[in-house]
Structures are given as structure tokens and as C-alpha cells.
Amino acid sequence: MGDKFQYGGQAVIEGVMMRGRQKLAIAVRKPDDEIIIEERPITSITQKIPFLKLPFVRGTVMLFEALIIGVQALAFSANEAAEGEEEELSSLEMAVSISIAVVLGVLLFVVAPTAIARLLYGFSTVFVNIGEGIFRIGIFILYVVAISRIKDIQRVYQYHGAEHKVINAFEAGEELTVENARRHSPLHPRCGTSFLLIVMVIMILIFGFLGKPELLVRIVSRIVLLPVVAGVSYEVLKLSGKYCHTWLMKIIIAPGMWLQKLTTREADDSQLEVAIRALSAVLPAENSKAQETPDVSVG
């Protein structure tokens, strides 16, 4: 298609957020069936500090920026989907929300499995580290299954599928229409769900070099090395998207694609329309590369 930038985004409440080079767009279907589009410029710290664009560094930057943008997009969509009945979050409330999300994520997916692995200390170091990784993946899957029972989350999963279908249609060089998007898969190799699974596998490989220290040192080492894990995982994710059609990469990304079946649902035509509106909004003015931001993962 000539445009090598990898577009992506995420599902939000009754809508989809898409990111381009210089701006993002949030499309939300309101209760009266109107689709509202919110466009915002993207300002990345990598534009001021080029060093942060380097491989194995950009992954950590992308992760934190995506978290901030994602929370903001969710807050906007929740407000619009509720017809403005809820007050928008202030900057302080936003910062608190992001901080709580990060802390809970670290406690649930880093500290908890590390502590549980302490029960395996009578076995070899390799067995303990692999066991910790299995506990981490198991907790993640249980978490995804548990929240999938929430009705509102099921709707978000449908929009997640819509986002993937539209991105797949776009990357196939097809016109962005509901009919074209409908034919595509709700799964995508650059999905954030796949990224999280890659993170957990990379954790096993990196943490395996740390031996079998005492619990406190073990927990601290995991937290300190999270930026390294994120950086390596991001590069693996980018490669999976670029070479997803090779047999080796298909094998590597298969578990992540399977896991996406838990976080995506088939979208209806109205949801596909919302996703198309979001992606279309970031495409027209995407010719200039003067302020290019890092490629983004898909939902």
C-alpha cells in the first residue's frame, strides 16, 4: 500500500479508538445511534528525545503512552455512551486511575505469581522459573475469563473484534466498507492480548538468568526488569506483525492468536461502522512524516 506505518488502537465503551502518525480518533455510538468522533493530536515524548525511538527502548515508552491514551479514551467513551450523565475525570483523577491500574497490574501479574512460585523452591531453579511463568499465564487467563462474564465487557470484546476486522481489511489494501471488513478475522497478530502473552513468555526467559533468590529480592528484580521485558516484547510483537505469514512466525504467534479468542467477539455491522469511522478519521492527513510517532499495536 506504500504506507508502512502500522495503524492500531483499542476498543472502548461502545466504540473504537484508532491511532495514526499524528493524531488519534475515538468513535463512539451514542444511545440515540449517532456516531460521535473525537480527534486529538498525538504528542509523543519520542519527538523530543529521539533516543527513545531506538529498538528495545521504544517498547517501554509505547507501553506507558498507550496506557495513558487508553485511559483517556475510555473516560471519553464512557461519558459519551452515558449521554453526558457522568462527569469527566479531572487530570488528577486520571493520574490516580492510571497509578491504581499500574499498581494492581503489578500486584496481580508480577508479585502474586512470584510469591506463589516460592512454594516450588524445593525444586530446581529452571522448574521454579517455569512454574512462576505458568502461574502468571494462568492468573491472566482466569482474569480474562472472569471479566468476560460482565455484559459491558462482552460489548467491548465485540468492538475489539470490529477494530481487528477493519485493520485487517485496511492492511489487505481493501476499501474500508462494512462488507469488506465483515469477511476478515477478528484476530490480529499485533493485538495487545498477544503482546501480554509475549511479555509473560519473555519474563520466563529473562528471569531464568536470575537464579533462585529470596522472595523479596525476587519480587524487586521482577519489577525493576519490567522495562527490559517490555522493550524486548515490543520488538517481538513488531516482528510478528511484519513476518506473520512465515511458517516460523505463525508457530510463534499461534498461542497469542488463540488467546485472542477470549478477548474478541464477532462484531455486528453497526460496530464495524464505528471502527471504520475511527480509522478513516486518522487516514486523510497522514501524508506528512515530519513528526512520526512509534508504530502502535492493535487493541
HUHU-V277082 format. One record per run of one state. SS is the DSSP state (A for helix, B for strand, O for the rest). FROM is the first residue (numbers start at 1). TO is the last residue. Records with the same first field share a line. If there is no record, write none. Layout:
BEGIN
SS->FROM-TO, FROM-TO
END
This chain:
BEGIN
O->1-7, 13-14, 20-22, 30-34, 42-44, 48-49, 54-57, 82-90, 121-124, 148-150, 172-177, 183-190, 211-214, 225-225, 243-246, 264-268, 284-297, 299-299
B->8-12, 15-19, 23-29, 35-41, 191-191, 298-298
A->45-47, 50-53, 58-81, 91-120, 125-147, 151-171, 178-182, 192-210, 215-224, 226-242, 247-263, 269-283
END
